[in-house]
């Protein structure tokens, strides 16, 4: 991307979209079309087509699509799947129609099979059944990866994809219904501290391991791949470190300065046993995360309190 390239971030209201817009503004990219034009309803093909026809983006980052934690995935699988499929289909087909220079699609680490060997590598995709609690959403995200490949193979479009570790940071969704694990734990422990509750209940056994990436580090990696990667296989974007949910909860307890006890409810689902990514290709490009987990968790909590 040149400093005056026309750049569109599809999903400007997501924490990933906001982080990328902040980053590339700081790096003096001067033609981010979101800043003056907002974005259309990405589930509406006619609106997406008009947006691309009128504004002619050259580089597109696709971060949009509804998501949520285990509870949301269990209660709204059709809603999540349809929303993501519509957005993926609309944006990729219109990007092809208007001949964008390059498109970057961000998937989700839930696309890997439930019992994939650790750390997970893109070669393992579709090698086994998905985690049942989020299989509908994961199938839509897999479709995005495969559609990027399909456009490359059939038309030669420069569409690439990436799979992030669990993303967190400022602008995350901290709502009861839609939050992912870091945001959910921050909210729960903050509220327990405010209300004087002696126990915080956490779903599952606490045993599964997860890899987390701070949203500012994710944005940096996404820009790097847009600049330097043009292969058809997705690239993992991980931090290289992982935590059990139990250790994560203890860290969030320290960050929020909550003094009560943690109760792990093993009658509730754990989700995937482990989700740790093999990000060796990304690291081979010279990229590494810039912020340790405990510091990024502190930054996230400080933002949440505002």
N, C-alpha and C positions, 0 to 999 in steps of 0.2 A: 504494500500500500504506500502511495505517495502522500505527502502531507496535505495535498489538496484533493485526494481521491474522495469520491462520494461514498460515504460509509453509512450503512443502515444497521441498527441493532434491533432486530425483531424480538420484542420482549423487553422494552425499555423500562417497564414498571417492576420487573423482577430484580432481586438483589444482584444477580449476575449482570443483568443489563445495566443497572445503575453503576455498578463497580467498573464495568468496561468503559462506559461513557466518561466517568471521572478520569480513568487512567489515560485514555487516548486524548482527552482534552488537555491533560497535564503534559502530554508528549507532543502537543502542538499540531495535532491533526485538526484541520480547520474546516472540514466540510462534513460534519456529522449531521445528516439530514434530519434526525430525530429532534434536534435542538430547536428548529424553527417550524417543524411540521407535525410533531407528534407521530402517531401511527394509527393505521386503520384497525378495524375489527378483523383480526387475522383468521377468524373462522368464516369470514364472508369473502368468497372468491372475487366477486365484482369489486369490492373495496380494495382488496390487495392488488388486483390487476391495475386499477386506476392509480393507486399510489406508486407502483413501479413505473407505469407509463409516464406519469407526470414528473416524478422526481429522479428517475433513472439512476438508482443506486448501482455502484460498481462492485462494492464489497459488502457482503451481507453476513451478519452473525445471527444465527437462529437460536435464541434462548427461550422462546415463549412456550407456553403450555401449562395447563393446570397440573398441580402436584400436591402431595400431602403425605402425612405419616401413615403408619399402619392402620389406624382407625379410619382415616379418610379412604384409603385404598380398599378397605373391607366394605365400607358403606356406599361408595360411589364409583365402583369400577367402570361402569358404562360411561358415566359422565367424564371421567378422567381419560378413558381411552378414546372416546369420540372427539373430545376437545383437542387432544394431541394429534390424532390422525388428520383432522381437518386442517389444523395449522400447518403440519408438515406437508401435506398434499398441496395446499394452496401456495405456500411460500416457495417450495421447490419448483413446482410447475411454472409459476410466474417468473421466478428467477431464470429458469431455462428459457421461457418465452422471450424475455427481454435481455437475454444474453449478458448476465452479470459476469464480471471477471472471475469472481471466486465467491463461494459460499461455505461458511463454517457452521456445522450443525453440532450442538451440544446435547448428548444423550443423557444417560443416567447409569450408575453402577448396578442398578437393579436388573439390567439386561442380562447379567451373567446367570448361568444355571445355579440353582439353589445349593447344590453340593459340588460346585466347581473347586478344583484344587487351588490352594493358596500359594503365592499371590496369583491373582487372576490375570490372564493374558488374552488379548482379542482373539487368538486362535481358538479359545474355548467357547466362544459365542455359539449358541444354538446346539451345544453338545449334550444337553440334558434339560429336564423340566425346570421351569422357573419357580421361584418362591410363590406359593399359592396366594399369599396375602396381597401381592402386588402384581400378579401375572398379567392382568389386563393393561395396566399402565406400562409395564415393561415391554409387552408385545408392541404397543404403539411406538415406544422409543426404539425398539429393534427395527421396526418398519422404517423409521427415519434413517437409520444407518444403512439399511439395505436399499432404500430409495436413492440415497446419495451415490451408492455404488452403481445402481441401475442407470442413472443419468450419465455417469462417467462412461459406462460400458457402451451404452446405446448412442449417446450424442457427443461424448468427449467433454462434457461439462466439468469444470474444476470445482467439484463439490467434495468437501472433506468432512470428517466427523471425529468427535472425541468423546471419551467416557470419563467423567469426573468422579473422584471420591466424594464422600458426603460433604456437601458445601454448607458453610455457615458464615455468619458475619453480620455487620450492620445491614439494615433493610431486610433482614430475614422475616419470615412470617412467624410471629410468636403466638398466634391464635390457638385456642384450645383445640379446634377442629382440624386445622391444616398444618400445624407445626411439625418439623422434623425433630430428631432427638436432641440436638444441642439446644435449639431454641425452646423446645418443650421443657427441658430440664432447667434452663435458666428461668423461665417463667414460673414453673412450679416452686422452685426453691426461693425465688424472690418473694412470691406471694405467701409462702409458708412463713418466711421470716417476718414479713409485714404483719401477718395475722397471728403470729405466735404459735403456729402449729408445731407439734413436737415430732411429727412423722411426715415424710414425703413418700408417696407410693409410686413405684416405677414398674412399668409393664415388663414382664419376662423375668428370666433368671439372672440377668446381668452378665451371662457368660459370653454371648456373641462378641466378636471383635469387629470394629469398624475403623476405617481410615477416613480422616477428615482433612479438608483443605479450606483454608481461609479464603473468602471470596476475592480479596485483592490479589492473592497469589494466583487464584484461578484466572482472573482477568489477564494477568501478565502472561500466563501460559497460553491462553487463547490467542492473544495477539502474536506471540512468538510462532505458534503453529500456522496462523493465517499468513505470516510472512515467509515461513521457511519449510512448510510441509505441503506436499501435493499428492500423497499416495491415496489409494482407495481403501486401505484398512484403517479402522478407527485407532486413535492413539489414546492411551490411558493418561489421565492427569491426576496424579496422586502426590501426596506429601512425603511418602517414604516411611511414615510412622503410623502406627495404629494403636488403639486402646480397646480394652474390653468395655462393655457398657457399664460394668461396675466401676472400673477405674475412671471412666468418663464422668460418672455421677459424682465420684469423690472429688474430682478436679473442679467440677461446677459447684460443688458444695463449698470448696475453698474460695473460689472466685466470688461467689455471692455472699460469703461469710454467714452461711446458714448453720445454726448450731444444733439442729435436731437430728433425728435418725432417718436412715434410708431403708425402705421396705420394698423388696423385690417380689412382685406378685407373679409366681411361677404358673398360675392358672391362665395368665394372659400370654399371647403369642410372642415369640422372640424375633420372628422374621427370619431372614437368612442367617445361618449359623456364623458365617464369617464373610466379610467383604473387604478384602485387602487387594490392592491393585499392583500389578507389575508395571511400573512406569519407567522402566530402564531406557526405552527409546527416547522419551522426553528428556531424561537426565543426560543422555548421550549428546543432546543438542546444547548442553551447557546450562540448562535451566535447573533451578532449585528453589524451594520455597524460602521466603525471606523472613517469615515471622513464626517463632515457636508457638506451639498450640496454647500453652498457658497464657501467653501474652495476647494472642488473638482472641482467646476466650474472654479475657479481661476487657479488651476493646469492645467486643460484642455486648458484654454486660453493661458497660458504660453507655453505649448507644441505646440499649433497651431502657435504661433508667431515665433517659431524657424525656 
